[in-house]
Every structure is written in C-alpha cells, then in structure tokens.
Amino acid sequence: MASPTAHPYAVDVRRCRANGHFSWSIKRQGKICGQSMAGYESFEEARREMKVALTALIAALDPAR
C-alpha cells in the first residue's frame, strides 16, 4: 500500500475570543483558500467541516484520487 502524498495546504482551527466559538481556515503558500463563514460550538465540529473542505481542495488538485 502506497503512502498518501502530502498536500500543499496548512490548516488551522481556532477559538474566537469574542464569543468562544471555533472557526477554521485553509491556506496555501500563505494565502487563504478556504475559511468558515460560521462559528462552531466545538473544536471537533469545526475540524470535521474543515476536513470536508480540505478533501474537496485536495480532490481538485488530483482528480484521479
């Protein structure tokens, strides 16, 4: 089984200081390619939504995946 190829994205999930909700962002070479438009109640909820968006970005890089 081949090991997965690394992707060029940096991901970040953070707690908002103002309201305590979590948000996520995905960057490539320092530029934002995706970010949450809503706040999430938990880190896990934000992480799951970020993973969906990241999977779509990776699939767009290599349609054969």
C-alpha atoms as a printed R data frame, in Angstrom:
   type eleno elety resid chain resno       x      y       z
1  ATOM     1    CA   MET     A     1   0.000  0.000   0.000
2  ATOM     2    CA   ALA     A     2   1.424  3.351  -1.046
3  ATOM     3    CA   SER     A     3   1.690  6.115   1.493
4  ATOM     4    CA   PRO     A     4  -0.527  9.156   0.876
5  ATOM     5    CA   THR     A     5   1.091 12.115  -0.839
6  ATOM     6    CA   ALA     A     6   1.405 15.249   1.240
7  ATOM     7    CA   HIS     A     7  -0.801 18.140   0.202
8  ATOM     8    CA   PRO     A     8   0.332 21.791  -0.024
9  ATOM     9    CA   TYR     A     9  -2.229 23.151   2.468
10 ATOM    10    CA   ALA     A    10  -1.881 24.436   6.027
11 ATOM    11    CA   VAL     A    11  -5.000 24.100   8.193
12 ATOM    12    CA   ASP     A    12  -5.983 25.961  11.325
13 ATOM    13    CA   VAL     A    13  -8.884 25.651  13.774
14 ATOM    14    CA   ARG     A    14  -9.140 28.442  16.346
15 ATOM    15    CA   ARG     A    15 -11.394 29.609  19.157
16 ATOM    16    CA   CYS     A    16 -12.813 33.098  18.691
17 ATOM    17    CA   ARG     A    17 -12.010 35.292  21.687
18 ATOM    18    CA   ALA     A    18 -15.223 37.320  21.348
19 ATOM    19    CA   ASN     A    19 -17.838 34.554  21.524
20 ATOM    20    CA   GLY     A    20 -15.911 31.340  22.249
21 ATOM    21    CA   HIS     A    21 -16.960 29.624  19.024
22 ATOM    22    CA   PHE     A    22 -14.488 27.893  16.741
23 ATOM    23    CA   SER     A    23 -13.607 28.705  13.145
24 ATOM    24    CA   TRP     A    24 -11.270 27.154  10.592
25 ATOM    25    CA   SER     A    25  -9.117 28.268   7.687
26 ATOM    26    CA   ILE     A    26  -7.122 26.559   4.961
27 ATOM    27    CA   LYS     A    27  -4.083 28.268   3.429
28 ATOM    28    CA   ARG     A    28  -1.795 27.506   0.525
29 ATOM    29    CA   GLN     A    29   1.504 29.369   0.393
30 ATOM    30    CA   GLY     A    30   0.179 31.818   2.984
31 ATOM    31    CA   LYS     A    31  -2.981 32.709   1.054
32 ATOM    32    CA   ILE     A    32  -6.414 31.725   2.324
33 ATOM    33    CA   CYS     A    33  -8.114 29.188   0.017
34 ATOM    34    CA   GLY     A    34 -10.987 28.406   2.341
35 ATOM    35    CA   GLN     A    35 -12.434 29.518   5.643
36 ATOM    36    CA   SER     A    36 -15.522 29.012   7.730
37 ATOM    37    CA   MET     A    37 -18.294 31.518   7.377
38 ATOM    38    CA   ALA     A    38 -19.975 30.374  10.579
39 ATOM    39    CA   GLY     A    39 -18.839 29.737  14.133
40 ATOM    40    CA   TYR     A    40 -18.958 26.184  15.513
41 ATOM    41    CA   GLU     A    41 -19.806 25.195  19.070
42 ATOM    42    CA   SER     A    42 -16.923 22.717  19.403
43 ATOM    43    CA   PHE     A    43 -13.426 22.158  18.077
44 ATOM    44    CA   GLU     A    44 -14.478 18.767  16.691
45 ATOM    45    CA   GLU     A    45 -17.415 20.216  14.770
46 ATOM    46    CA   ALA     A    46 -15.153 22.865  13.197
47 ATOM    47    CA   ARG     A    47 -12.483 20.243  12.429
48 ATOM    48    CA   ARG     A    48 -14.985 17.965  10.679
49 ATOM    49    CA   GLU     A    49 -16.276 20.795   8.480
50 ATOM    50    CA   MET     A    50 -12.708 21.875   7.680
51 ATOM    51    CA   LYS     A    51 -11.852 18.312   6.685
52 ATOM    52    CA   VAL     A    52 -14.740 18.248   4.183
53 ATOM    53    CA   ALA     A    53 -13.476 21.467   2.585
54 ATOM    54    CA   LEU     A    54  -9.867 20.214   2.602
55 ATOM    55    CA   THR     A    55 -10.874 16.948   0.940
56 ATOM    56    CA   ALA     A    56 -12.570 18.924  -1.853
57 ATOM    57    CA   LEU     A    57  -9.462 21.087  -2.370
58 ATOM    58    CA   ILE     A    58  -7.187 18.029  -2.498
59 ATOM    59    CA   ALA     A    59  -9.527 16.291  -4.963
60 ATOM    60    CA   ALA     A    60  -9.388 19.379  -7.200
61 ATOM    61    CA   LEU     A    61  -5.576 19.123  -7.232
62 ATOM    62    CA   ASP     A    62  -5.614 15.495  -8.380
63 ATOM    63    CA   PRO     A    63  -8.916 14.357  -9.930
64 ATOM    64    CA   ALA     A    64  -7.605 10.762 -10.079
65 ATOM    65    CA   ARG     A    65  -7.904 10.414  -6.270
